């Protein structure tokens, strides 16, 4: 399929097929969104420097591509992505009877010099390669903003031009009118003309694959032997000449850097393109496959995070051996053991909680039979008055604890079983009273007291 025109006629072997041109155009269209995505990801790390560039990405990309495409057109005769496919742009010869394709075989050097792009041809091709895509992206973006979602009914009345409007307001009004009424037809004509020229080029009825190439008098060709020889000569390092007056012979002078380092830097983009494509495809496979998730899960299985150590928690400062030895010394009389209080993720302070009673008929806060059963979002049931005051932070046990009273314990639990219950003085700034949280788990209750629900027994 690639050499379909050559198989049909067998005369012009350097004419590329339509499928090669479409592949090159598809690759060129993938560059802007890929670079925009990479820039957006990098902006999260360096927003101060990269955010202005991201906000003006279209202009910055057009400026960079203007320099890159100009270098490739002057050195290789084609654009950045066209050189990747072994294509070039040639000037159409205006001779009587048309061009003679067989002359390329017998006099390749002469034909190459005759069809080589001149300075004016390079700037016209830059307008098609850089200026036209930039204009198309800006018009499409403006259409999506100002015209794509406007209502058909009453749109003109809402956006009508008010009396005494300034020049800027008038221009904006006519620009929106153009986007709503004219640009859809212009956009359709743009794609229809591309389709017509592509079909004519496919069946060898035209030497131009695009209407814009026809307008600037340029056609697409494959690189021949003479082109590769000329590119090899042009790619050789330039000999640094004699230094000018007041200029040293060092390679770091602006003149020598422009002649030696700049061409090599721009030519290295030929290697960067396939490398970046491979890297992007590899990252896309890596994050989309289940292999990466399994590998991350296995790597995190053996990681044990130690509990937080705070000065206000004497029990947390104990080592595991001390805790085990103290547990062994306690008589096994069925008494409840102290539970480490939960830690707040925002303040890193321990949260006041109450233990779960042994009898489910008792309220965990007041240790009395439950009156007006009320469930928290976590699922535990309390007295309505107790849990309502607890969430508001006004329960008497909360106030007493924050003022320095001992912590909650069961009736048969001794004080020495709870190492953190012997603190004296106010606990403000060292503990959280549990306000806005569940009394047992210490989890924050979204909605406060509105999240409480009565239980029908």
Secondary structure, 3 states (H helix, E strand, C coil): CCCHHHHHHCCCCCCCCHHHHHHHHHHHHHHHHHHHHHHHHHHCCCHHHHHHHHHCHHHHHHHHHHHHHHHHHHHCCCCHHHHHCCEEEEECCCCCCCCCCCHHHHCHHHHHHHHCCCHHHHHHHHHHHHHHHHHHHHHHHHHHHHCCCCCCCCHHHHCCCCCCCCHHHHHHHHHHHHHHHCHHHHHHHHHHHHHHHHHHHHCCCCCCCCHHHHHHCEEEEECCHHHHHHHHHHHCCCCCCCCCCCCCCCCCCHHHHHHHHHHHHHHCHHHHHHHHHHHHHHHHHHHHCHHHHHHHHHHHHCCCCCCCCCCCCHHHHCCHHHHHHHHHHCCCCCCCCCCCCCECCCCCCEECCCCCCCCCCECCCCCCECCCEEECCCCCEEEHHHHHHHHHCCCHHHHHHHHCCCCCCCCCCCHHHCHHHCCCCCCECCEECCCCECCCCCCECCCHHHHCEECCC
